[in-house]
Amino acid sequence: MVDRYHKIIGDSFKEFGITFDHYGRTSSTEHHNTASAFFTKLYNDGKFIEQVTEQLYDPEADQFLADRFVVGTCPKCGNTESYGDQCEKCGTSHNATDLIDPKSAITGNTPELKETKHWFLPLDEYSDWLNEWIVEGHSKDWKANVLGQVKSWITDGLHPRAVTRDLDWGIPVPVEGADGKVLYVWFDAPIGYISATKEWAAREGKNWKITGKRMIQNYCIL
Ligand SMILES: [Zn+2]
């Protein structure tokens, strides 16, 4: 599916007359290595909370139901079609287990709870410097609606967030005892800014650390 859409999207841009310095994908080896290195550094520095929690599980599909594999009612605004990671109606980020009346997006079944181990990044510990960097340092650089959304996340209080998932697609969690677990897409995808820059720089014979800043400012995740 990824191969198919990578080509369709690339062809569409060409037809619109839009070209890129680098049209990459986060399934590349460079991206796997770069994202794994980020996780390993945080892991070795003791930044993660390792915790066994109960997560939604669909016995018929034999799969845990994180993020887009589950739909239910948003606990904040009552939208009955909220995803497990985010409500598209009110913009609230949540955990899949926060959903009211959750249903598997694969089978439509009501999920069970099953224990599984994950690694959490304690975002609450970083809220002071995030607030300083985002709200005070970059308030003029960002669009008002984006800044407003981010401010409300910080004001409402950040929480530890799992950066791993039980899935068979993605970047394997690079530590022992993590078989069948991959990095959460919003942990690894933003690292794509860096891995895409590295791929482009290697191809062009440039130093990605020097030319990277301009590249990253123009990057977009499709
Ligand atoms: Zn909502």
Residues whose N, C-alpha, C, O or C-beta is under 5 A from the ligand:
A	BS01	ZN	C74 K76 C77 G78 N79 C87 K89 C90
